[in-house]
Amino acid sequence: MTSYLKLAVLFVGVFALALAGCQGTEQKPQSTDQKTTGPASADNAKPAEKPPAPSTIKYEIYDPKDKNKVLATFEIKTTPISLRGQHISGGPVLISSDSRRCATVLKDENGKQYVSLDGKKCGAGAPSDPANWAFSPDSKRFAYAAKVGDAWVIVMDGASSPAKGIVKRIFFSEDSTRFGYIARSGEEAKVEPGQAGVMKVGPPIQEWLVIDGKETAKYDAVWPPSFSPDGKHTAFIARSQDKMYVVMDGVDGNPYESILTDLGVRFSPDGKNVMFVAGPKAEERLVISGTVHPEFNGMPVFSQDGKRAAYIGRFGEKTKILVDAYPKKPDGGKTFDYRRASDVVFSPDSQHYAFVARRNDHTTTYVLDGKEGGTFEGTRPAVVEFSPDSKRLTFVLTQDNGNEIVVVDGAKGKEHKPVHYSRDVFSISFVEHPFFSPDSKRVAYAAETDDGKGLVVLDDYDIPVGAKIVSAIVFDSPTSLHAIGIAGDSIVSIEIEIK
């Protein structure tokens, strides 16, 4: 049954929230002319314009059986940060992991592109590839690579320095203390204009890493590195001719026909073991410090304290999971066999583990500490999230119609339409799961109405926020949370206070 809704506007500036179902009326956000059709490109990027003013809305949800009884009250504050850019292939907005900062690319009055960081101009030039700009994991630093004139530069927190080659991709270490990029010696071969099928072939291209200003050896191709927990060791995947290697502290490891680069290289929690998946093509298996483990072809997952481990093997329509094996080798522990399964997740206190598994095409269950929970209709196993106190868990079920249902503590919530992004953002993975409040009592996630308007779903209440959520939903306290959204041509900060 639909609850009776009532809106009391405390203050509305030029930027009004788009709220549906409000006493038969609807307010739409002011929009500039920065609209395009088809893929965004540098040619259709518009000059920056002043974003609209902030607004605050009071939103009340009433008991459907008693119009005078208020079930919940929320105050929604929307503050424009910047206009959204239009030119980078893949999307115009980059969001920090704390959902407080954003970067986009705009044009000045002379038609020159620049990076707008938190609504202010940042450095020279602009990245042309989504791999060439990034916030550090702690959200405190921001960097991008750009070609300015004939030279490549690295811009770190607004300060520019020359790059040591063409920049293919930039990266930060997980602890945000180290920075680097993949450099290359030339561009990919291209077809000559007017000569279909005739490739312009230049010197062989080489790639190498530049980490904290220091260059590694050169290879035919390299991938971003992994850093040991103490920061003293570095490992990365490289390819030379028809062989691939894991390079550890500058030393090439054993050659393999194939190494799965999407899984990368990882260190064990104690930093003593290096793990990757390698072998003959289509037969790659888990390798731990040089030893091949044929039953597994996925990366191990470790508990927060590093004392527990889970291993996974996915082979066609069968998935094998081994939990509570010895952290240094897949031996002992408890084995599970399902058709499909998500990765194992350990609780923050390391005392529990859980995963979502699929028995057949439509039936899904979750496993908590080795015991199956309820059975659900869902088409895709999803990642489990534990609450901060390790006592609650949630996951998402995708239905045959594409809609999603959030399951919390084994209980299904309402069916919602998931957020549809098109090419709006790079940080899509931030909003694909629910988020717990710091006291573990509340759950929030992003969704959409049937007509595409943005929602924040909090404690199973639908809160229209007038913007499409494009970031993580972050709780600042048990009664307040924030996120970043896109409303029309504006990037906005959204803050919700539970009254």
N, C-alpha and C positions, 0 to 999 in steps of 0.2 A: 504494500500500500504506500502511495506517495505521501510524504509528510507535507504539512502546510508550511510554506516558506514565507518569510517576511524580511525585507531589507530596510534598514534605517541608514540613510546616508549622513555621515557625520561631516565629511568634507569631500567635495569632488572638485578637482582642478580640471584643466583642459583634458587631461587623460582620464577618462571614465572607464571603469571595468565593464567588460561585456558579461552580463549576468543573465542567464536564461531563466524563464519561468518566474519572473518577478512581477506578480500582480498584472500579468498580461503585457508588461512593457519590457523593453530590452535596450540597454545602452551599449554602444559600440565604441571601441577605442579610436581616437583620432589617428589617421593614417597619412603618411607623406606619400609622395609619388614614386617611391622606390620599389616598384613592382616590375617583375620580369615574367616573360613566358619562356618555357624551355629551360635548359641548363644555364646556370649563372655563368657569366664570363666577364672579363675585364672591360669589354666594350660597353656593357650595359650597366656597369656600376655607376651610381649617382653620387654627386657631391654630398658631403655630410651636411645635415640640417639639424637644427636644435630639437632635441627630443621633447615630448610633452611633459606637463607638470605631474607631480605625484598625486595620489588619492588615497583616502582611507574609507573603508566600508565596514559597517556592522552587519553581520549576517546571523539571523536567528532561525533555528529549526524548532517547529512546534509539534506537539503530540497530535497525531492524526485523529485521535479520539477526543481531544480537548484543545480547541483553538487558543485557549488562554494559557496553556501550560507550555513553557519553553523547555525543550529538551537539551539544547546546547546553544551557546552563543560564541561567535568568532569575530574577531576584528582583523580585517585583511588590509594590509598596507602595501601599496604598489608604488615602487619608485623607479622611474626610467633610468637606466644606466647609460645607454648608447643607442644609436641607430644600428641596425644590423647591416652587415656588408653583403655584397652580392657576387663576388668574383671568384672565390677559390673553389676549384672542382672538389666536390665532396661535402660542401657546406660552408656557411659564412661565420659560424660562431664557435669559439673554443671556451670551455667552462672549466674553472679550477675545481679540484676535488672537494673543497669545503663549500662550494656553491656561493662564494662571495665575490668572485672575480670573473671577468670575461674579457675576451679579446675578439676583435673583428677587424675587417679591412674596409676602409672607406676611401673616398677621393676628396682631395681639397679643391679649392676654387679654380685651380689651374689644371685639374684633371689628373693629378699625380696621386697614386695610391699610397696609403700609409696605414700603419697598424694603430688602431684605437684600443688602448688598454684601460679598462675601467672608465671609459668615456674620455680619455685624454690621449693625445698623440704620443706615440712611443717610438723613437728611433727612425732610421732611414729605411726606405724601401718597404717591401711587403713580401711575405712568402707566397709562392705560387702552388705549393703542394701541402696538403694537410699533415704530412710527415715532418714538415719543417717549422713547426711551432709547437710549444709545449709549456705547460705550467709544471713546476716541480711537484712531487707528490705531497709535500707539506703546504702547497699553494702559495708559498712566500716568494718564489722566484718565477720569472717568465723569460723565455728566450725564443728567438726565431732566427732563421737563416733566410737571406734574400740576396738576389743579384742586383747590385746597384751599379749601373753603367756596365762595364765589362768585368767587374770584380764581384766575388761573393764575400758577404760579410756575415758575422754572427752578432746579433744584438741581444745582450743579456741585461735585463732590467734597465733598458734604455741606453746602455753604453755599447758602442759599436767597435768591433775589432775585425781584422781581415781573416778570412777562412783559409785553411790550407788545402784548397782544392774545391771542386764542385761539391756542394753539400747535398747528399741524398736523403739524410734523416738525422734528426737530433734526438738526444735522450738525456735523462737524469737518472742517477742511481736511486734505489728505493728509499734511502735515507735522505735524499735531496742534497747531499754534500758534494757529489761529483757530477760533472757534466761532460758530454762529449757529442760527437757526431760521426756519421759515416761519410767519408770523403771519397771522391772518385776522380779519375784523371781525364775523363771525357764523357761526351754524351752518347746515348744509344744510337746505333745505325738507323738512318732514316731513308725513306723512299724519295728519290729525286723528283721534284715537281715535273710533271709531264712525261715521266718515264716509269710507267706502272711496272712494278716488280723489280726495278733496278735499285739496289740498295747503295747508299753512300757509305762506303766502308773506310774508316780511318784507322789509326793505331789501336792496338788492343786496349780495352778499357781495364783499368785496375782500380781496386777499392781497398781502403784501409780505415782503421779507426783513429780518431783523434780524441784522446781522453785527458781532460785537464791540461790541454795544450800539447801533450806528447803523442807522437805518431807511432803506430804499430807497423809491422811489416806489411807489404802489399800482396793482395791476392786477386783472383778473378772476381770474387764476390765475398762480402762479409755481412754479418748480421749483428744487431745490437748486443752488447755484452751483459753478463750477469756479474754482480759483485758479491764477494763473500760477506757474511754477516759482520765481520770485524773490519771490512773495507780494505784489507791488505791484498786480496787476490782478485784477479779478473779472468773470466773465461768467455769465449765467444766462438761462434761457428764461422768457418771460412771454407771457401771452395777454390781449388786450383785444378784446372783442366777437368778431368772426370772424377776427381776424388774430393771428399769433404772431410774436414777435420774439426775437432774442438781444440782451440788454442788456449792453453792455460799459462798465464803469466809469461806470454811471449814464446812458449814452446808448443810446436805442433804435436797433437796426439796421434793416435792410430788412424789410418785412412779408412773411410767407409764409402760405399757407393752412394748412400743416402743418409742424411740426418734430417729429422723433421724440424724445420726451422720455425714453424708456428708454435711448437712447444718450447723451443729454445734450449738453454742450458740453465740448470739450477744448482745451487749449493745446498747441502744438508744444513740443518740448523746449527750444527757445531762447526760448519765450515770445512770439515775434513773430507767430504765426499762430493764429487761432481757428477751430476745426473743428466742424461739426455737420451733420446730415442733414435736408434740408428741401425743400419744393416743393409742388406740388399733391398732394392726398391720393392715396395708393397709387402715387405716382410720385416719391417723395422721392429726392433724390440728394445726394451729398457736396458740401458747401460749405466752401471754405477761404478765409478772409479775403475773402468776398464773391464768389468765383469758383466757379461750379457745374461739377462734373466728372461728366458724365452716365453714365460707365461704372461708377460705384461708388455703392453705397448703404449702406456700412458705414464705421465709423471706422478711420482708419489706425492701424497699430501701429508703434512706433519701437524701435530698438535702444537698449541702455543708454547708449551714447555719443552717441545722437541723430543719428548719421551715416547710418543705414540706415532704410528705411521699407517697409512692406507695405500694400497696399490691397486691399479685397475688395468684390466685387459679387455679391449673391445675387438671382437672378431666376428664380422658379419652380424648375424642376428643374436649373438650371445655376448654377454658381458660378465666378466669375472671380477669380483672385488675381494680383496684380502685386507682385513682390518686388524689392528693390534699386532702387526708383524714387528719383528725387530727393526728399529729405525735404520740400521745400516744394510739390511738385506731382507728380501721378501721370504721370510721363513717363519713358520708358526702362525698364530693368530686364527681368526675365523674367516671362512670363505663363504661368499654369497654368489649365486648364479641367477641372472635375470636376462631378459631379452635386451633391454636397454637400461642404463642407469646414469644418473648425474655423478659428478665428482663427490667424494666424501667430504663432509665439513665437520671439523671438531669445534666444540663449544669454547668460548673464551677462557673458561677455567680448566680446559683440557680433560674434563671428566666424562664428556659425552661425545657421541658422534652420530651423524645422521646423513641420509641420502634419499633421493627419490628414485624409484625404479618403475619400469613398465613391464607388465606381464605379457601383454599382447598389444594390438594396434590401438586400443582405446582405454584400457584399464591401467590405472596408476596407483601405486601405494608408496608410503614412505616408511623408512626403516630407522628406528631410534634405538640406539644401543643394542642392536642385533634383533630387535623385535619389530614385526610389521605393525603399522598403524591401520587406519581405515582404507577402504578401496574407493577410488574416485574415477570418474570418467574424465579423461584428459588425454591429449594427443602428444604431449611432449614433457619428458622429465625436466624439472627445473631445479635450480640451485636452492638449497636450503639455507635459511638465515637463522642463526640463534640470537636470542635477546642478550643484552649486556650481562644480565645476571645468570645466563646459561640455563634458565628454567623454561623458556618458551622457544618455539620455533615456528617458522612460516615458510611457505613456498607458493609458487604460482602454477595453476593449471591452465593450459591453453585448450580451448574447446574446438570442436570441429568447425564452428562458424567463425573462428578467429578471435572471439572474445576471450577474456581471461577471468579466472576466479582466484582470489587469494585465499589460501587455507592457513588459518592461525590456530595452533594447538589442536589440530585435527578437525576443526570446524570450518565449513565452507562459508565464505562471505558472498556478497552479491556479485552477479556477473557484470563485467564492465568491458567497454571497448578500450583496447590498449591505445597508448599514445602513438599517433602516426607521424612520422618525421619527414618523409620525403627526403630532402637534402638539407635540412635545417641546421644540423649540428654534427660535430665530431664525437661528442661525448655520450653517445646513445647508451652505452653500457651502464651509465650511472643510474638510469631510471627504470631498469628492467626488473627490479625486485622491491619488496616492501622494506620500510625502515622502522626500527624500534626507537622509542624515546629512551633517554638515559636511565630512567627508573624502570624500564622494561614493561610499563603498563599500557602504552599506546602504540599503535601501528599506523603508519601513513604510507601512501603510495600514489603515483600519478595515474590518471586515466583521462578519458574523453567522453563527452556526450555523443549521441548518435550524429549530431550535426557538426562535430569536430571542435566543440568548445572545451577548453581545458578544465580539469577537475583535480583537486587534491582530495583523496578519500582518507578520512581520519576517523578511526574508531567506527568504521562502516557508515559514516555520514559523508554525503557528497557535498563538497564545498566548491562552487564555481569561482574561479579566480581570474577569469578574463584573459588568460594567457596559457599558451601551451608549455607545460613544464619540460625543460630541456636539461635538467641537472639532477643531482642527488637531492633528496629532501633531507635536510639536516635539522635535528632538534637542538635548540640552544638551551632548553630546559624542559622539564616535563610538560610545560604548558605553552611553549612557544617553539616555532619552527620556521625555516626559511628555505627558499629555492630560487632558481632563476628561470624565467620563462620568456617566450617570444609572443608579443602581442602586435599584430600588424607588422610594421617596420621597426618596432622598438624592441630592445632587449631590456627586460625589467627585473628588478629584485622584488620578490614576493615574501612578505612576512605575515605569519598568521599567529595571533594570540588567542589562546583559549580562555574565555572569560568565565 
